[in-house]
Amino acid sequence: MTDQGFVLAIETSQRAQSIAIRTHDAGVHEEVVEADDRTREDLLPAIERLIDRVGCLPEHLRAVMLNAGPGGFTGLRMAHAAAQAIALALQVPVVQVSGAACARAAAILSGDLAPTDACWVALASKGEETWIARADAQGPVEGRSIEVDAWQPGDCNVLVSDAHLPASWRALAERRGIRQLPLRIQASAVLAAGLPMLQRGQCTPPEALVPTYPREAEAVRLWRLRKVARADGSPA
């Protein structure tokens, strides 16, 4: 093929991981990232496989897009490290796409959601707490981790969630007549959500890439509590 530039998208926030390339002629090509084998890392090899299969040249890369999270800790860290290395090496921009925007784009691509519809996206549950954000055509509102009693769905009647959503959330959605959709994000959804951001110049400097975490890391929380206890003179 005649290579006139391409965009790379990375989706590693969930167990089913993939990458995608959008070529200059708007063709979209995907490759599965093997994430089940913990003895080897397949993200960079998958990128090489897809570039070779499509016939692109690395130096013709125009931008890197990735799901910023929330999601699996290891997958997000790997994606951000890879995107940072590629962007710095090839001097291309990076587009960090919210996990909520990616989930909405995936629902649209699957035909479960109209392009004009908004939806709630619930991710990274822990106990009764869930990270939730409202996503629409203008982009997602900043997410926050809350318990179900603090959720105010308003007039948005679609909820996209992963399999770990607490039963209390599902029960409330059912009582309120909110349509529930399963989370099925793929790299093509990252492309769909990220391309408008790229066109608007909404890029993140590679050195500033940090995943979106749903809540304070447990190790950090414990360290902070010990620090406060020492300051108060209490046993650590």
Phi, psi and omega in degrees: 000156174276116185274116178238031177105146179210164179241139180250134177238141183236130176230104180228022184282341182238179181293322176277107187248150181202168172229161180214152175237134171250119183273173184299336181265017178073012174286140180243128182233133184241158178217135178283138172261119181286111184249359184281331182273105183283356181273350179214153181258126189251358186296304181296318174300323179295321177298316179297318180299315183291319178299318179294319183294320182282334180090027179272164174249130183308323182290351178263008176295134182256332181191158174241134177238147178207155175286121183281346182106184005291166180171200180297131186302309184295315180299317180294318179297319179296315181297317181292322178294318180294315180298319180296315181296317181295315183296319180291322182290322185255000177056054179237157180285159177239135176246116175268119182254128179303144176302329178293317178294322178295318180296318178296317179298322179295321179294325177291316181297327181279351181088004181278345184221138177286149182301338181266353185279148172263163176207157169271144177234123181246127184220164167052054179287148175214115187065232178264002184263140181223141172280126183222144179214151176262128182241135176220191184295340179274354183110162183283147168285150181303131183280165177209155179265120183219167170268165191299328182296338182268358183277127177241093186296333182062223183266008179269115190246029176229134179234121175257128183212160175275181185288350185265006179299129181301151181299328180297324177290316180296321180295318179296317179300319180294317180298326183268004178072028180273126181288130183253130180240141177285148178282121177220080182270136173229167185298331178296331176289324176298319176300312184299320180280331185275331183300316176298326178294319178298318180296329178274359180076022181274076183246159179245130176303136183307321182289348181257007182292121177219132178297158174272120178257140184289336182199171179299135179301143183301320180296320179293319180299315180295319178299318181295319179295320178295321179296317178295319180297318178296321179295330179273355182083010179276157177298138181287000000 
